[in-house]
């Protein structure tokens, strides 16, 4: 897994960066085995986001964050699974947050197991979990009026992949 400046950010905290570097082989294997897109350190946060299209419609993600406990000064991991569906016509998003896994020791095997469990929970969820609604911003559209998705550059145009 290589750094891609189009989607990866920069993490400046040396403690959490060292944890992610130590976990990278296991996290990369998890992403590769499930064909997940990975965003690392978006906006400088100590987080990797694993993104995918949900088979029941919409998109989903697993956000893995690592923080340092103020009490023990030990690193802790949290996994937040999300699933959302956008209605472009109505400019509405329905979002479901599934069970957050908090304060885990960032051990590679523990995290791999927790990520697998969170992924299974998202994939087996029903649309009944999509309980939060919000308005979505207007998207760029192509000549046929279809919304444009994907990586955007500094002038908001899709980049060739």
C-alpha positions, 0 to 999 in steps of 0.5 A: 500500500503506497501513499497517494497524495490525492486521498491520503493526508499527513499525520503529525503525532509521532505516537499514533503515527508509530502505531499506524505504521506498526499496524499497516501490514495487517490493515493493508491485508484487511483492505486488500482482502475485501477490496476496500478503498483506504483514506489515511489521515484525512485532514490530519486526523489519526484515522484510517477510513475503509470505504466500499459500496454497500451491496444493499445500496449506498456506501459504507465505511469503517473508521479506525482511529487511534488516540492516546489515553489521557489517564494511562498514556497508552494508545487506544483504538476505536472502530466506527462503522457507517452506512449511508444512502443518498437520494440525489433527486431529493438531496437527502442522505439516510445514515446508519451508525452501527455499534461503535467498538471503543477503547481497544488495545491496538493489537494487530490480531485484536483489531483485525478481528474487530474490523472483520466483525464490524464489516460483517455487521455493516454488510448484514444490516438492514435499511432499518438502521438508516435512521438519521437524515440530512441534506446533501450538498449539490454534486458536480454533474456531467453533460448528461446530468449524472452526478460525478463521484470520485477523487476531486482535485483543487478545482473540484474536477474528477481526476483520472484514475 
